[in-house]
């Protein structure tokens, strides 16, 4: 993860807290599970041991991901956001011209994305397609279901 990761201050703090938890109590819990499974006998045929070691691998991968994301993080303040065009952390009101329906999206980092809350990742097809667009511009975006046309109605913070 070498590219910049734009985040709000709150999300960066949440990521740091999660990383601390994973490195402390999370690692301790995994070690406990491995020790418990090891006590149950032959490691060659011990499914619990294999599962605990696999969980340890996933756990360490998550730690590595968070460390990388934190190192590449750039905190964006709302006062620094240019709303003359769509950029990260902007709230964008669009009309899907294919179905004539309005949507509001906030362009966020992958970590903050949550479609139920209208937060889409800057790396998603729609996020990429909206970046740099201005009010009244039409973005033609290729998505898995085909091509959609979104007209930019408004850009706010």
C-alpha positions in Angstrom: 0.0 0.0 0.0 2.4 2.7 -1.2 -0.2 5.2 -2.4 -1.5 7.9 -0.1 -4.5 7.1 2.0 -6.6 10.1 2.6 -8.5 9.9 6.0 -10.3 12.0 8.5 -8.6 12.6 11.8 -11.3 10.4 13.5 -10.6 7.4 11.2 -6.9 7.7 11.7 -7.4 7.6 15.5 -9.7 4.6 15.1 -7.1 2.8 13.0 -4.4 3.4 15.6 -6.6 2.2 18.4 -7.5 -1.0 16.4 -3.8 -1.6 15.7 -2.9 -1.2 19.4 -5.7 -3.7 20.3 -4.6 -6.2 17.7 -1.0 -6.0 18.8 -1.8 -6.4 22.5 -4.9 -8.3 23.5 -5.4 -9.7 20.0 -2.0 -11.3 19.8 -2.4 -12.6 23.4 -5.7 -14.2 22.6 -4.2 -15.9 19.4 -1.2 -17.1 21.5 -3.6 -18.6 24.1 -5.6 -20.4 21.4 -2.4 -21.9 19.9 -1.2 -23.0 23.3 -4.5 -24.6 24.1 -4.6 -26.4 20.8 -1.0 -27.5 21.2 -1.9 -29.2 24.5 -4.4 -31.4 22.7 -1.8 -33.7 21.2 -0.2 -34.5 17.8 0.2 -31.3 15.8 0.1 -33.1 12.5 -3.5 -34.2 12.9 -4.7 -31.3 15.1 -7.4 -29.3 13.3 -7.7 -26.8 16.2 -4.0 -26.1 16.0 -4.1 -25.6 12.2 -7.1 -23.3 12.6 -5.4 -21.2 15.3 -2.2 -20.9 13.2 -4.3 -19.8 10.2 -6.1 -17.2 12.4 -2.7 -16.0 13.6 -1.7 -15.5 9.9 -4.9 -13.5 9.2 -4.3 -11.5 12.4 -0.7 -10.6 11.5 -1.8 -9.7 7.9 -4.4 -7.3 9.4 -1.7 -5.7 11.6 0.5 -5.3 8.6 -2.3 -3.8 6.5 -3.1 -1.3 9.3 0.5 -0.3 9.8 0.9 0.3 6.1 -2.3 2.3 5.9 -1.3 4.4 8.9 2.1 5.2 7.5 0.6 6.2 4.1 -2.2 8.2 5.7 -2.7 11.9 5.1 -5.3 13.6 7.3 -7.6 15.9 5.4 -9.2 18.8 7.2 -12.5 20.1 5.8 -11.2 23.6 5.5 -8.5 22.4 3.0 -11.0 20.7 0.6 -11.6 22.4 -2.7 -15.3 22.1 -3.5 -15.1 23.6 -7.0 -14.6 20.0 -8.2 -15.2 16.5 -6.8 -12.4 15.4 -4.5 -11.8 13.2 -1.5 -14.2 13.9 1.4 -16.6 15.9 -0.7 -20.3 15.2 -0.6 -21.6 14.9 -4.1 -25.2 15.1 -5.2 -25.7 13.3 -8.5 -28.5 12.2 -10.8 -28.2 8.8 -12.4 -29.4 9.7 -15.9 -30.0 6.0 -16.7 -32.8 5.7 -14.2 -33.5 9.4 -13.4 -32.8 9.0 -9.7 -30.9 11.2 -7.3 -28.1 10.0 -5.0 -25.7 11.7 -2.6 -22.3 10.2 -2.1 -19.4 11.1 0.1 -16.0 10.2 -1.5 -13.9 8.6 1.2 -10.9 6.3 1.7 -11.4 2.6 1.4 -11.3 2.3 5.1 -14.2 4.7 5.6 -16.4 3.5 2.8 -19.9 2.3 3.8 -22.5 2.3 1.0 -25.3 2.1 3.5 -24.2 5.5 4.7 -23.6 6.9 1.2 -19.8 6.8 1.6 -18.0 5.4 -1.4 -14.4 4.6 -1.8 -12.2 6.9 -3.9 -10.9 3.7 -5.5 -14.3 2.4 -6.5 -15.4 2.7 -10.1 -18.0 5.4 -9.2 -15.5 7.2 -6.9 -12.8 7.3 -9.6 -15.3 8.4 -12.2 -16.5 11.3 -10.1 -13.1 12.6 -9.1 -12.3 16.0 -10.7 -15.8 16.5 -12.1 -17.5 19.9 -11.7 -21.2 20.9 -11.2 -23.4 20.1 -14.3 -20.7 17.8 -15.8 -21.8 14.3 -16.8 -19.6 11.4 -15.8 -19.8 8.2 -17.8 -18.7 5.4 -15.5 -18.2 1.8 -16.3 -19.5 -0.4 -13.5 -19.9 -4.2 -13.4 -23.5 -3.9 -14.7 -22.5 -1.7 -17.6 -22.1 2.1 -18.1 -23.9 4.7 -16.0 -24.2 8.4 -16.6 -24.1 10.6 -13.5 -24.8 14.3 -13.7 -23.1 16.3 -10.9 -25.7 18.5 -9.2 -23.9 19.8 -6.2 -20.6 19.5 -4.3 -20.4 20.2 -0.6 -18.4 19.2 2.5 
